[in-house]
Amino acid sequence: MTVSGIAGEQPGDKVHYTNTYDIPDALWRVVMYDPANEGNVLLGQEGGLKPCGGIFTITGGRTPYGGSGPNSGVMSGTGIDAPAETRLGVHKVGFRPAYASGTINFSDALCMGPNGTVMAMPNFDATPTPAQIVAFIGRAQEDADDGDFFIIDFML
């Protein structure tokens, strides 16, 4: 596992993990820790209690896809799959994009939804359950409908 060295960031804001299984259309999906494989992550699922963050880069295994220099191998854009054993850059904190599952309102508390999306947690602010506290990943920074690409504030 490698922590980025980008100036101005706190250690652990961006971390690299390896995915255990294929993740289709992986960029900006939310992942969770794989309890069976140290240093690996799985595609986030509704009800998952070990959120890890949102994918922001994809590289081919431990070897970049190509090019040279510090940004070689970084893949961007939607529709890029991450085959098993691909190295993923994961955002853990800060304002970042994600995909919505269901209707989300500005400032809603969020948790993992199906297939690497995020969804609102009803009643979190009034009476959070212990499971909701563990599942909490951040706050919506804008309104979103099901399937929308929107900004959240990750707080992991």
Rosetta blueprint (number, residue, H / E / L):
1 M L
2 T L
3 V E
4 S L
5 G L
6 I L
7 A L
8 G L
9 E L
10 Q L
11 P L
12 G L
13 D L
14 K E
15 V E
16 H E
17 Y E
18 T E
19 N E
20 T L
21 Y L
22 D L
23 I E
24 P L
25 D L
26 A L
27 L L
28 W L
29 R L
30 V E
31 V E
32 M E
33 Y E
34 D L
35 P L
36 A L
37 N L
38 E L
39 G L
40 N E
41 V E
42 L E
43 L E
44 G L
45 Q L
46 E L
47 G L
48 G L
49 L L
50 K L
51 P E
52 C E
53 G E
54 G E
55 I E
56 F E
57 T E
58 I E
59 T E
60 G L
61 G L
62 R L
63 T L
64 P L
65 Y L
66 G L
67 G L
68 S L
69 G L
70 P L
71 N L
72 S L
73 G L
74 V L
75 M L
76 S L
77 G L
78 T L
79 G L
80 I L
81 D L
82 A E
83 P L
84 A L
85 E L
86 T L
87 R E
88 L E
89 G E
90 V E
91 H E
92 K L
93 V E
94 G E
95 F E
96 R E
97 P E
98 A E
99 Y E
100 A E
101 S L
102 G L
103 T L
104 I E
105 N L
106 F L
107 S L
108 D L
109 A E
110 L E
111 C E
112 M E
113 G L
114 P H
115 N H
116 G H
117 T L
118 V E
119 M E
120 A E
121 M L
122 P L
123 N L
124 F L
125 D L
126 A L
127 T L
128 P L
129 T L
130 P H
131 A H
132 Q H
133 I H
134 V H
135 A H
136 F L
137 I L
138 G E
139 R E
140 A E
141 Q L
142 E L
143 D L
144 A E
145 D L
146 D L
147 G L
148 D L
149 F E
150 F E
151 I E
152 I E
153 D E
154 F E
155 M E
156 L L
